[in-house]
Amino acid sequence: MFTVNVEKECGCFRKSDMKNSQIFESKDEALMQAQKMAQKMNEEFCQKHNFTVVETGEHFTIRVEENRPAGGCCGGGHCG
């Protein structure tokens, strides 16, 4: 069995119709689902995060990382 998990459910994920912790019979099926989900999340969510797929054995994790504005500023208001 192969699993697809989102490591951290952001607000956009919770509002979507996507499901976390999915189980698949084949590795190919799980990988395709994980890639499809990450692509959809990157294209349709609010752009505060970047989503990537990481494979660890029989597990595919959709990693959630903060997007940084161009120029390296974190957006905290203290850079300029």
C-alpha positions as CSV (number, residue, x, y, z in Angstrom):
1,M,0.0,0.0,0.0
2,F,1.2,3.5,-0.9
3,T,0.0,6.7,0.9
4,V,-0.3,10.3,-0.1
5,N,-0.3,12.9,2.7
6,V,-0.2,16.6,3.0
7,E,2.3,17.5,5.8
8,K,0.5,20.6,6.9
9,E,-3.1,21.5,6.0
10,C,-3.1,25.2,5.3
11,G,-6.4,27.2,5.2
12,C,-6.8,26.8,1.5
13,F,-6.4,23.0,1.8
14,R,-9.0,22.8,4.5
15,K,-11.4,24.9,2.4
16,S,-10.9,22.7,-0.7
17,D,-12.5,19.4,-1.5
18,M,-9.2,17.6,-1.4
19,K,-8.6,14.7,1.0
20,N,-5.5,14.1,3.1
21,S,-4.1,10.6,4.0
22,Q,-5.1,8.7,0.8
23,I,-4.1,5.1,0.3
24,F,-3.4,3.5,-3.1
25,E,-2.7,0.0,-4.3
26,S,0.1,1.0,-6.8
27,K,3.1,3.3,-6.5
28,D,2.3,4.9,-9.9
29,E,-1.2,5.7,-8.9
30,A,-0.1,7.3,-5.6
31,L,2.7,9.3,-7.4
32,M,0.3,10.5,-10.1
33,Q,-2.3,11.6,-7.4
34,A,0.4,13.4,-5.3
35,Q,1.7,15.3,-8.3
36,K,-1.8,16.2,-9.5
37,M,-2.7,17.5,-6.0
38,A,0.6,19.5,-5.7
39,Q,0.1,21.1,-9.1
40,K,-3.5,22.0,-8.4
41,M,-2.6,23.5,-5.0
42,N,0.2,25.6,-6.6
43,E,-2.1,26.8,-9.4
44,E,-5.3,27.4,-7.5
45,F,-4.4,28.2,-3.9
46,C,-3.6,31.7,-2.5
47,Q,0.1,31.6,-3.4
48,K,1.3,32.0,0.2
49,H,2.8,28.5,0.0
50,N,4.7,26.3,-2.5
51,F,3.8,22.6,-2.6
52,T,6.2,19.9,-3.6
53,V,6.1,16.1,-3.6
54,V,8.7,14.1,-1.6
55,E,8.9,10.3,-1.9
56,T,10.0,8.3,1.2
57,G,9.6,4.6,0.6
58,E,5.9,3.8,0.2
59,H,4.9,7.4,1.3
60,F,4.4,10.5,-0.9
61,T,4.3,13.6,1.2
62,I,3.2,17.0,-0.2
63,R,5.5,19.4,1.5
64,V,4.3,22.9,2.3
65,E,6.8,25.8,2.2
66,E,6.3,29.5,2.6
67,N,6.7,31.5,-0.6
68,R,9.2,34.3,-0.2
69,P,8.6,37.6,-2.1
70,A,11.1,38.5,-4.8
71,G,14.2,40.3,-3.5
72,G,14.5,38.2,-0.3
73,C,12.3,40.3,1.8
74,C,10.0,38.3,4.2
75,G,7.2,40.9,4.0
76,G,7.4,41.6,7.7
77,G,7.7,45.4,7.2
78,H,11.2,45.7,8.7
79,C,13.3,45.5,5.4
80,G,12.5,48.9,4.0
